[in-house]
Amino acid sequence: MTIWDGVDERLAAGQADRVVLYGAGQHTHWLLQHRASDIAPRIDLILDDDPSVDALLGIPVCPTDAFLPSADERVLILPSSDSYEGVMRSRLAVRFDDQPNITIGRVYTHEDAGELMQTRWRYVVEAVPESQRAGVHDRSLIFPHIEPEQPHRAALGLGRTRPWLPEMQTLFKPPAWCRDYIRLHECAFVWDFIEAVRPERTVEIGTASGVSSAMMLHAIDRFCGDDAILLSFDIATRCYFDPTRPLAAAIGEMAPGLIDRAHTYSYTDAADAASVFRHGEIDLLMIDGEHANPAPVVDLISLLYALKPNAWVLLHDIELEHIDNGEHDDDGRHSGAGRLFRGWPFEKLQLMGEHPHDRNIGAIQMPETPHDALPVLLEMLTGPWESDSKGVRLAQAARAILDAHHE
């Protein structure tokens, strides 16, 4: 049974005359090719904002703006993505706001989904035998110049040089099938914090392929005690850019001997992660999940009480809107982490460099009493809202209540 079986049942109840998918990417290819749901034969069209093909597995692909169904036709549009369903639903809502005959469905964010998927939250990544590995990604073989001395290390109480840098470079071998993974110089920044904090419990929000998870596991193994673990949480159930791969599959290729230190949870967000921890139990947190504003703020609010006093929170992609050539500066789709970092009034550190790629990771420090950061975070629940995830929907409701209280 898959999460899509719930969609089959709802369709059987006669809620739509026609079923259309939104998104012609890897998830759609997986859904149709592997017949992950009986819904596949009912799909007669795929919408895509910028289609690169005319058809996918025999089903026509149409530009979203060109889709004009008749007014008497009941159409159900299903976003085809587990990780970005909320963002996709928001785009569709704007596009088809004036067409009551069109329903924008939910699959991974549907109220029934949590009950269906809860038994699959925790799973063990499987080690991949060397003979079955796909090789190393070409980009990872090109090592950027990394300054041997980094000023932020002094702020962490460390020596300015990194004696372990050659070892880390040797371990950095992302599989050939990976993309959008953390860069080598960013891994070094993460290792700096693991070296300084020596965390017993490191938490990662946003797992995807698992390249960053694997590199954090190596750092934990080098700097921390035998009982230290990494707990990774991701809203997806498969790798978002390649649904044929399990979540965090790169761990099985890059750190197969450290799988016992990896506690990986699928179909979970930060609010779910918060239920795993007691007060003040998290030593180090990395937020690298949904980037739409204000999702990173919501992630931090969810885990605020689980963080130790003065704990560090690593934020990846804080320059993402600038890396995208400024195209998305104001629409919130890429700026969530950057807005959180720039608005943080307490201690913070950022990797230095001339290009946004060079300084795309930073860290913010909790105050002595993490609760003192809550008013700041609540004030950040403003600006463009480009996410429809469960946590952000709850935050919107909370923000509305706060605004009404102050009026």
DRENDO-1510 file (C-alpha; in Angstrom, 1 decimal, always signed):
<recs>
REC; n; res; u; v; w
REC; 1; MET; +0.0; +0.0; +0.0 .
REC; 2; THR; +1.3; +3.5; -0.9 .
REC; 3; ILE; +0.2; +7.0; +0.1 .
REC; 4; TRP; -1.3; +7.3; -3.4 .
REC; 5; ASP; -3.9; +4.6; -2.5 .
REC; 6; GLY; -5.8; +7.2; -0.5 .
REC; 7; VAL; -6.0; +9.3; -3.7 .
REC; 8; ASP; -7.5; +6.2; -5.5 .
REC; 9; GLU; -10.2; +5.9; -2.8 .
REC; 10; ARG; -11.1; +9.6; -3.0 .
REC; 11; LEU; -11.4; +9.4; -6.8 .
REC; 12; ALA; -13.5; +6.4; -6.6 .
REC; 13; ALA; -16.0; +8.5; -4.6 .
REC; 14; GLY; -16.5; +10.5; -7.8 .
REC; 15; GLN; -14.9; +13.8; -6.9 .
REC; 16; ALA; -13.6; +14.5; -10.4 .
REC; 17; ASP; -14.3; +13.9; -14.1 .
REC; 18; ARG; -10.7; +14.3; -15.1 .
REC; 19; VAL; -7.3; +13.9; -13.4 .
REC; 20; VAL; -4.3; +16.0; -14.3 .
REC; 21; LEU; -0.8; +15.9; -12.9 .
REC; 22; TYR; +1.2; +19.1; -12.2 .
REC; 23; GLY; +4.9; +18.7; -12.8 .
REC; 24; ALA; +6.7; +16.6; -15.5 .
REC; 25; GLY; +9.8; +15.8; -13.4 .
REC; 26; GLN; +11.3; +12.6; -11.9 .
REC; 27; HIS; +8.5; +12.1; -9.4 .
REC; 28; THR; +5.9; +11.9; -12.2 .
REC; 29; HIS; +8.1; +9.6; -14.2 .
REC; 30; TRP; +8.4; +7.3; -11.2 .
REC; 31; LEU; +4.7; +7.5; -10.4 .
REC; 32; LEU; +3.7; +6.5; -14.0 .
REC; 33; GLN; +6.4; +4.1; -14.8 .
REC; 34; HIS; +6.2; +2.0; -11.6 .
REC; 35; ARG; +2.4; +2.3; -11.4 .
REC; 36; ALA; +2.8; +3.4; -7.8 .
REC; 37; SER; -1.0; +3.9; -7.8 .
REC; 38; ASP; -4.0; +2.7; -9.7 .
REC; 39; ILE; -4.6; +6.4; -10.5 .
REC; 40; ALA; -2.1; +6.2; -13.4 .
REC; 41; PRO; -4.6; +5.0; -16.1 .
REC; 42; ARG; -6.9; +8.0; -15.3 .
REC; 43; ILE; -4.3; +10.7; -16.0 .
REC; 44; ASP; -4.7; +12.1; -19.4 .
REC; 45; LEU; -2.6; +15.3; -19.2 .
REC; 46; ILE; +0.5; +16.6; -17.4 .
REC; 47; LEU; +1.0; +20.3; -16.7 .
REC; 48; ASP; +4.4; +21.9; -16.4 .
REC; 49; ASP; +5.4; +25.6; -16.1 .
REC; 50; ASP; +8.3; +25.1; -18.4 .
REC; 51; PRO; +7.9; +21.8; -20.2 .
REC; 52; SER; +11.0; +20.3; -21.9 .
REC; 53; VAL; +9.1; +17.5; -23.6 .
REC; 54; ASP; +5.7; +17.2; -25.4 .
REC; 55; ALA; +4.8; +13.9; -23.7 .
REC; 56; LEU; +5.9; +11.7; -20.9 .
REC; 57; LEU; +5.4; +8.0; -21.1 .
REC; 58; GLY; +2.7; +8.6; -23.7 .
REC; 59; ILE; +0.8; +11.2; -21.8 .
REC; 60; PRO; +0.7; +14.8; -23.3 .
REC; 61; VAL; +2.6; +17.5; -21.5 .
REC; 62; CYS; +1.0; +21.0; -21.6 .
REC; 63; PRO; +2.2; +24.4; -20.4 .
REC; 64; THR; +0.3; +25.3; -17.2 .
REC; 65; ASP; -0.8; +28.7; -18.6 .
REC; 66; ALA; -2.2; +27.0; -21.7 .
REC; 67; PHE; -4.6; +24.7; -19.8 .
REC; 68; LEU; -8.2; +25.9; -20.3 .
REC; 69; PRO; -10.7; +23.2; -19.3 .
REC; 70; SER; -14.4; +23.8; -20.0 .
REC; 71; ALA; -16.4; +25.3; -17.2 .
REC; 72; ASP; -18.7; +22.2; -16.8 .
REC; 73; GLU; -15.8; +19.8; -16.4 .
REC; 74; ARG; -14.7; +18.9; -12.9 .
REC; 75; VAL; -10.9; +18.7; -12.9 .
REC; 76; LEU; -8.7; +17.5; -10.1 .
REC; 77; ILE; -5.0; +18.7; -10.4 .
REC; 78; LEU; -2.6; +16.7; -8.3 .
REC; 79; PRO; +0.9; +18.2; -7.6 .
REC; 80; SER; +3.5; +15.5; -8.4 .
REC; 81; SER; +6.1; +16.0; -5.7 .
REC; 82; ASP; +6.4; +14.8; -2.2 .
REC; 83; SER; +8.9; +17.4; -1.0 .
REC; 84; TYR; +7.4; +20.4; -2.7 .
REC; 85; GLU; +3.7; +19.7; -2.7 .
REC; 86; GLY; +3.0; +22.7; -0.6 .
REC; 87; VAL; +4.8; +25.1; -2.9 .
REC; 88; MET; +3.2; +23.6; -6.0 .
REC; 89; ARG; -0.3; +23.9; -4.5 .
REC; 90; SER; +0.4; +27.6; -3.8 .
REC; 91; ARG; +1.4; +28.2; -7.4 .
REC; 92; LEU; -1.7; +26.4; -8.7 .
REC; 93; ALA; -4.0; +28.3; -6.3 .
REC; 94; VAL; -2.8; +31.6; -7.8 .
REC; 95; ARG; -3.1; +30.4; -11.4 .
REC; 96; PHE; -6.6; +28.8; -11.1 .
REC; 97; ASP; -8.1; +31.0; -8.4 .
REC; 98; ASP; -11.1; +32.1; -10.5 .
REC; 99; GLN; -12.1; +28.6; -11.7 .
REC; 100; PRO; -14.3; +26.8; -9.2 .
REC; 101; ASN; -14.5; +23.7; -11.3 .
REC; 102; ILE; -10.8; +23.0; -10.7 .
REC; 103; THR; -9.8; +21.3; -7.4 .
REC; 104; ILE; -6.2; +21.3; -6.3 .
REC; 105; GLY; -5.6; +18.1; -4.5 .
REC; 106; ARG; -3.4; +17.0; -1.7 .
REC; 107; VAL; -1.5; +13.7; -1.5 .
REC; 108; TYR; +1.5; +14.0; +0.8 .
REC; 109; THR; +0.0; +16.9; +2.8 .
REC; 110; HIS; -3.5; +15.3; +3.1 .
REC; 111; GLU; -4.9; +14.8; +6.6 .
REC; 112; ASP; -5.0; +11.0; +6.0 .
REC; 113; ALA; -1.4; +10.8; +4.9 .
REC; 114; GLY; +0.2; +11.0; +8.4 .
REC; 115; GLU; -1.7; +8.0; +9.7 .
REC; 116; LEU; -0.8; +6.0; +6.6 .
REC; 117; MET; +2.9; +6.8; +6.6 .
REC; 118; GLN; +3.6; +6.9; +10.4 .
REC; 119; THR; +4.8; +3.3; +10.4 .
REC; 120; ARG; +7.4; +4.2; +7.9 .
REC; 121; TRP; +8.9; +7.2; +9.7 .
REC; 122; ARG; +12.0; +5.4; +11.0 .
REC; 123; TYR; +14.0; +3.2; +8.7 .
REC; 124; VAL; +17.6; +2.0; +8.3 .
REC; 125; VAL; +19.7; +3.1; +5.3 .
REC; 126; GLU; +21.2; +0.1; +3.5 .
REC; 127; ALA; +24.9; -0.2; +2.8 .
REC; 128; VAL; +25.7; -0.4; -0.9 .
REC; 129; PRO; +28.5; -2.9; -1.8 .
REC; 130; GLU; +31.4; -1.2; -3.6 .
REC; 131; SER; +30.8; -3.3; -6.7 .
REC; 132; GLN; +27.3; -1.8; -7.0 .
REC; 133; ARG; +28.2; +1.8; -6.5 .
REC; 134; ALA; +27.7; +4.2; -9.4 .
REC; 135; GLY; +31.0; +6.0; -9.1 .
REC; 136; VAL; +31.8; +9.5; -7.9 .
REC; 137; HIS; +30.1; +12.7; -9.1 .
REC; 138; ASP; +32.3; +14.6; -11.5 .
REC; 139; ARG; +31.9; +17.9; -9.8 .
REC; 140; SER; +33.1; +16.5; -6.5 .
REC; 141; LEU; +36.5; +15.7; -8.1 .
REC; 142; ILE; +37.2; +19.4; -8.6 .
REC; 143; PHE; +38.2; +20.7; -5.2 .
REC; 144; PRO; +37.8; +24.5; -4.7 .
REC; 145; HIS; +40.6; +26.4; -3.0 .
REC; 146; ILE; +39.8; +26.3; +0.7 .
REC; 147; GLU; +41.7; +28.8; +2.9 .
REC; 148; PRO; +43.7; +26.8; +5.5 .
REC; 149; GLU; +42.9; +29.5; +8.1 .
REC; 150; GLN; +39.3; +30.6; +8.8 .
REC; 151; PRO; +38.6; +33.5; +11.2 .
REC; 152; HIS; +35.3; +31.9; +12.4 .
REC; 153; ARG; +37.2; +29.0; +14.0 .
REC; 154; ALA; +38.7; +31.4; +16.6 .
REC; 155; ALA; +35.1; +32.4; +17.5 .
REC; 156; LEU; +34.4; +28.8; +18.2 .
REC; 157; GLY; +37.4; +28.4; +20.4 .
REC; 158; LEU; +39.4; +26.4; +17.8 .
REC; 159; GLY; +42.8; +26.9; +16.2 .
REC; 160; ARG; +42.7; +28.8; +13.0 .
REC; 161; THR; +44.0; +25.9; +10.9 .
REC; 162; ARG; +42.2; +22.6; +10.0 .
REC; 163; PRO; +44.6; +19.7; +10.4 .
REC; 164; TRP; +41.8; +17.3; +9.3 .
REC; 165; LEU; +41.2; +19.0; +5.9 .
REC; 166; PRO; +43.0; +16.4; +3.8 .
REC; 167; GLU; +41.1; +13.6; +5.5 .
REC; 168; MET; +37.8; +15.3; +4.8 .
REC; 169; GLN; +38.7; +15.8; +1.1 .
REC; 170; THR; +39.4; +12.1; +0.8 .
REC; 171; LEU; +36.0; +11.2; +2.3 .
REC; 172; PHE; +34.0; +13.7; +0.1 .
REC; 173; LYS; +32.9; +11.3; -2.7 .
REC; 174; PRO; +29.2; +12.1; -3.6 .
REC; 175; PRO; +27.7; +9.3; -5.8 .
REC; 176; ALA; +27.4; +10.1; -9.5 .
REC; 177; TRP; +23.6; +10.1; -9.3 .
REC; 178; CYS; +23.5; +13.0; -6.8 .
REC; 179; ARG; +22.9; +16.6; -7.4 .
REC; 180; ASP; +22.2; +19.8; -5.4 .
REC; 181; TYR; +24.4; +18.5; -2.6 .
REC; 182; ILE; +26.5; +20.4; -0.1 .
REC; 183; ARG; +29.9; +21.7; -1.4 .
REC; 184; LEU; +33.2; +20.7; +0.0 .
REC; 185; HIS; +34.0; +24.1; +1.6 .
REC; 186; GLU; +30.6; +24.0; +3.2 .
REC; 187; CYS; +31.3; +20.6; +4.6 .
REC; 188; ALA; +34.4; +22.0; +6.2 .
REC; 189; PHE; +32.3; +24.7; +7.8 .
REC; 190; VAL; +30.0; +22.0; +9.3 .
REC; 191; TRP; +33.0; +20.0; +10.5 .
REC; 192; ASP; +34.3; +23.1; +12.3 .
REC; 193; PHE; +31.1; +23.2; +14.4 .
REC; 194; ILE; +31.1; +19.5; +15.1 .
REC; 195; GLU; +34.8; +19.7; +16.1 .
REC; 196; ALA; +33.9; +22.6; +18.5 .
REC; 197; VAL; +30.6; +21.3; +19.9 .
REC; 198; ARG; +31.4; +17.6; +20.0 .
REC; 199; PRO; +27.6; +16.9; +19.9 .
REC; 200; GLU; +26.0; +13.8; +21.3 .
REC; 201; ARG; +22.9; +14.5; +19.3 .
REC; 202; THR; +23.1; +16.3; +16.0 .
REC; 203; VAL; +19.8; +16.9; +14.2 .
REC; 204; GLU; +19.4; +17.5; +10.5 .
REC; 205; ILE; +16.2; +18.9; +8.9 .
REC; 206; GLY; +16.2; +18.1; +5.2 .
REC; 207; THR; +18.0; +14.9; +4.1 .
REC; 208; ALA; +17.4; +14.4; +0.4 .
REC; 209; SER; +20.2; +12.3; -1.1 .
REC; 210; GLY; +22.1; +12.1; +2.2 .
REC; 211; VAL; +25.5; +13.6; +1.1 .
REC; 212; SER; +25.5; +16.1; +3.9 .
REC; 213; SER; +24.3; +13.4; +6.3 .
REC; 214; ALA; +27.2; +11.1; +5.3 .
REC; 215; MET; +29.8; +13.9; +5.8 .
REC; 216; MET; +28.3; +14.8; +9.2 .
REC; 217; LEU; +28.5; +11.2; +10.2 .
REC; 218; HIS; +32.2; +11.1; +9.3 .
REC; 219; ALA; +32.8; +14.3; +11.4 .
REC; 220; ILE; +30.8; +12.8; +14.3 .
REC; 221; ASP; +32.8; +9.6; +14.1 .
REC; 222; ARG; +36.1; +11.6; +14.2 .
REC; 223; PHE; +35.3; +14.2; +16.9 .
REC; 224; CYS; +32.5; +12.7; +19.1 .
REC; 225; GLY; +32.0; +9.9; +21.5 .
REC; 226; ASP; +30.9; +6.4; +20.7 .
REC; 227; ASP; +27.3; +7.1; +21.6 .
REC; 228; ALA; +27.0; +10.2; +19.4 .
REC; 229; ILE; +24.3; +10.0; +16.6 .
REC; 230; LEU; +22.9; +11.9; +13.7 .
REC; 231; LEU; +19.1; +12.2; +13.5 .
REC; 232; SER; +17.8; +13.2; +10.1 .
REC; 233; PHE; +14.3; +14.2; +9.2 .
REC; 234; ASP; +12.8; +14.8; +5.8 .
REC; 235; ILE; +9.2; +15.4; +4.6 .
REC; 236; ALA; +9.9; +13.2; +1.5 .
REC; 237; THR; +9.7; +9.5; +1.3 .
REC; 238; ARG; +12.2; +9.2; -1.5 .
REC; 239; CYS; +15.1; +11.3; -2.8 .
REC; 240; TYR; +13.3; +14.4; -4.2 .
REC; 241; PHE; +15.2; +14.6; -7.5 .
REC; 242; ASP; +15.4; +10.8; -8.1 .
REC; 243; PRO; +12.4; +8.9; -6.6 .
REC; 244; THR; +14.0; +5.6; -7.7 .
REC; 245; ARG; +16.5; +6.2; -4.8 .
REC; 246; PRO; +15.6; +5.8; -1.2 .
REC; 247; LEU; +15.9; +8.8; +1.1 .
REC; 248; ALA; +19.5; +9.3; +2.3 .
REC; 249; ALA; +20.8; +6.6; -0.1 .
REC; 250; ALA; +24.2; +8.3; -0.4 .
REC; 251; ILE; +24.9; +7.3; +3.2 .
REC; 252; GLY; +25.0; +3.7; +2.1 .
REC; 253; GLU; +27.7; +4.6; -0.5 .
REC; 254; MET; +29.7; +7.3; +1.3 .
REC; 255; ALA; +29.6; +6.1; +5.0 .
REC; 256; PRO; +28.4; +2.4; +5.0 .
REC; 257; GLY; +30.4; +1.7; +8.1 .
REC; 258; LEU; +28.6; +4.5; +10.0 .
REC; 259; ILE; +25.0; +3.5; +9.3 .
REC; 260; ASP; +24.4; +2.6; +13.0 .
REC; 261; ARG; +25.0; +6.2; +13.9 .
REC; 262; ALA; +22.3; +7.4; +11.5 .
REC; 263; HIS; +18.7; +7.6; +12.6 .
REC; 264; THR; +16.8; +8.6; +9.5 .
REC; 265; TYR; +13.1; +9.5; +9.5 .
REC; 266; SER; +11.0; +9.9; +6.4 .
REC; 267; TYR; +7.7; +11.8; +6.0 .
REC; 268; THR; +8.5; +14.0; +8.9 .
REC; 269; ASP; +8.9; +17.7; +9.4 .
REC; 270; ALA; +10.5; +19.7; +12.2 .
REC; 271; ALA; +7.2; +19.6; +14.2 .
REC; 272; ASP; +7.4; +15.8; +14.1 .
REC; 273; ALA; +11.0; +15.9; +15.0 .
REC; 274; ALA; +10.2; +17.9; +18.1 .
REC; 275; SER; +8.2; +15.0; +19.4 .
REC; 276; VAL; +11.3; +12.9; +19.5 .
REC; 277; PHE; +13.3; +15.1; +21.9 .
REC; 278; ARG; +13.1; +16.2; +25.5 .
REC; 279; HIS; +13.7; +19.8; +26.6 .
REC; 280; GLY; +17.3; +20.9; +25.9 .
REC; 281; GLU; +18.4; +17.6; +24.3 .
REC; 282; ILE; +19.7; +18.8; +20.9 .
REC; 283; ASP; +23.4; +19.8; +20.9 .
REC; 284; LEU; +23.6; +20.9; +17.2 .
REC; 285; LEU; +21.0; +21.6; +14.6 .
REC; 286; MET; +21.2; +21.9; +10.8 .
REC; 287; ILE; +18.3; +23.3; +8.9 .
REC; 288; ASP; +18.4; +22.5; +5.2 .
REC; 289; GLY; +14.8; +21.5; +4.3 .
REC; 290; GLU; +12.2; +23.6; +2.5 .
REC; 291; HIS; +13.7; +27.0; +1.6 .
REC; 292; ALA; +10.4; +28.8; +0.9 .
REC; 293; ASN; +9.9; +31.7; +3.3 .
REC; 294; PRO; +9.1; +31.3; +6.2 .
REC; 295; ALA; +9.6; +27.5; +6.4 .
REC; 296; PRO; +13.1; +27.7; +8.0 .
REC; 297; VAL; +11.7; +30.0; +10.7 .
REC; 298; VAL; +8.9; +27.5; +11.4 .
REC; 299; ASP; +11.4; +24.7; +11.6 .
REC; 300; LEU; +13.4; +26.6; +14.2 .
REC; 301; ILE; +10.3; +27.5; +16.2 .
REC; 302; SER; +9.3; +23.8; +16.2 .
REC; 303; LEU; +12.6; +22.7; +17.7 .
REC; 304; LEU; +13.3; +25.7; +19.9 .
REC; 305; TYR; +12.6; +24.1; +23.2 .
REC; 306; ALA; +14.6; +21.0; +22.3 .
REC; 307; LEU; +17.8; +23.0; +21.8 .
REC; 308; LYS; +20.4; +23.4; +24.5 .
REC; 309; PRO; +21.3; +26.8; +25.8 .
REC; 310; ASN; +23.7; +28.6; +23.4 .
REC; 311; ALA; +23.3; +25.8; +20.9 .
REC; 312; TRP; +24.4; +26.5; +17.3 .
REC; 313; VAL; +22.0; +26.2; +14.3 .
REC; 314; LEU; +23.6; +25.7; +10.9 .
REC; 315; LEU; +21.7; +27.3; +8.0 .
REC; 316; HIS; +22.4; +26.1; +4.5 .
REC; 317; ASP; +21.5; +28.1; +1.3 .
REC; 318; ILE; +21.5; +31.5; +3.0 .
REC; 319; GLU; +22.6; +33.1; -0.3 .
REC; 320; LEU; +20.4; +31.1; -2.5 .
REC; 321; GLU; +18.3; +34.0; -3.8 .
REC; 322; HIS; +21.5; +35.7; -4.9 .
REC; 323; ILE; +23.0; +32.6; -6.5 .
REC; 324; ASP; +19.8; +32.5; -8.6 .
REC; 325; ASN; +20.9; +35.8; -10.1 .
REC; 326; GLY; +18.4; +37.8; -8.1 .
REC; 327; GLU; +15.4; +36.4; -10.0 .
REC; 328; HIS; +13.6; +35.4; -6.8 .
REC; 329; ASP; +14.7; +38.0; -4.3 .
REC; 330; ASP; +11.2; +39.0; -3.3 .
REC; 331; ASP; +9.0; +36.1; -4.0 .
REC; 332; GLY; +10.1; +34.0; -1.0 .
REC; 333; ARG; +10.7; +30.7; -2.8 .
REC; 334; HIS; +14.4; +30.7; -2.1 .
REC; 335; SER; +15.0; +33.3; +0.6 .
REC; 336; GLY; +13.7; +31.6; +3.8 .
REC; 337; ALA; +17.1; +30.7; +5.2 .
REC; 338; GLY; +18.7; +34.0; +4.2 .
REC; 339; ARG; +15.9; +36.0; +5.8 .
REC; 340; LEU; +16.3; +34.1; +9.0 .
REC; 341; PHE; +20.1; +34.5; +9.1 .
REC; 342; ARG; +20.1; +38.2; +8.2 .
REC; 343; GLY; +17.3; +39.0; +10.7 .
REC; 344; TRP; +19.0; +37.1; +13.6 .
REC; 345; PRO; +19.9; +39.6; +16.4 .
REC; 346; PHE; +22.1; +37.2; +18.4 .
REC; 347; GLU; +25.5; +35.8; +17.7 .
REC; 348; LYS; +26.0; +34.4; +14.1 .
REC; 349; LEU; +28.8; +33.3; +11.8 .
REC; 350; GLN; +29.1; +33.0; +8.1 .
REC; 351; LEU; +31.6; +31.5; +5.7 .
REC; 352; MET; +33.4; +34.3; +4.0 .
REC; 353; GLY; +34.0; +34.7; +0.2 .
REC; 354; GLU; +33.6; +37.0; -2.8 .
REC; 355; HIS; +30.9; +35.0; -4.6 .
REC; 356; PRO; +27.5; +34.0; -3.0 .
REC; 357; HIS; +28.5; +30.4; -3.7 .
REC; 358; ASP; +31.4; +30.9; -1.3 .
REC; 359; ARG; +29.4; +32.1; +1.6 .
REC; 360; ASN; +26.2; +30.1; +1.2 .
REC; 361; ILE; +26.3; +28.6; +4.7 .
REC; 362; GLY; +26.1; +30.2; +8.1 .
REC; 363; ALA; +25.2; +29.5; +11.7 .
REC; 364; ILE; +23.2; +31.3; +14.3 .
REC; 365; GLN; +23.6; +30.8; +18.1 .
REC; 366; MET; +20.7; +30.4; +20.5 .
REC; 367; PRO; +20.7; +32.8; +23.6 .
REC; 368; GLU; +21.4; +31.3; +27.0 .
REC; 369; THR; +17.7; +30.8; +27.3 .
REC; 370; PRO; +16.4; +29.6; +23.9 .
REC; 371; HIS; +12.9; +30.9; +24.8 .
REC; 372; ASP; +14.2; +34.4; +24.5 .
REC; 373; ALA; +14.5; +34.0; +20.8 .
REC; 374; LEU; +10.8; +33.2; +20.4 .
REC; 375; PRO; +9.6; +36.9; +20.1 .
REC; 376; VAL; +12.2; +37.5; +17.4 .
REC; 377; LEU; +11.1; +34.4; +15.4 .
REC; 378; LEU; +7.5; +35.3; +15.7 .
REC; 379; GLU; +8.2; +38.7; +14.2 .
REC; 380; MET; +9.9; +36.9; +11.3 .
REC; 381; LEU; +6.6; +35.2; +10.3 .
REC; 382; THR; +5.9; +38.0; +7.9 .
REC; 383; GLY; +6.8; +38.8; +4.3 .
REC; 384; PRO; +6.0; +36.7; +1.3 .
REC; 385; TRP; +4.5; +33.3; +2.1 .
REC; 386; GLU; +5.4; +30.8; -0.6 .
REC; 387; SER; +4.9; +27.6; +1.3 .
REC; 388; ASP; +1.8; +25.5; +2.0 .
REC; 389; SER; +3.5; +22.9; +4.2 .
REC; 390; LYS; +1.8; +21.6; +7.4 .
REC; 391; GLY; +4.1; +23.6; +9.7 .
REC; 392; VAL; +3.7; +26.8; +7.7 .
REC; 393; ARG; -0.1; +26.5; +7.7 .
REC; 394; LEU; +0.0; +26.3; +11.5 .
REC; 395; ALA; +2.4; +29.3; +11.6 .
REC; 396; GLN; +0.0; +31.3; +9.4 .
REC; 397; ALA; -2.8; +30.6; +11.9 .
REC; 398; ALA; -0.6; +31.6; +14.8 .
REC; 399; ARG; +0.5; +34.8; +13.1 .
REC; 400; ALA; -3.1; +35.8; +12.4 .
REC; 401; ILE; -4.0; +35.3; +16.1 .
REC; 402; LEU; -1.0; +37.4; +17.2 .
REC; 403; ASP; -1.9; +40.2; +14.7 .
REC; 404; ALA; -5.5; +40.2; +15.9 .
REC; 405; HIS; -4.3; +40.4; +19.5 .
REC; 406; HIS; -2.2; +43.5; +18.8 .
REC; 407; GLU; -4.9; +45.3; +16.9 .
</recs>
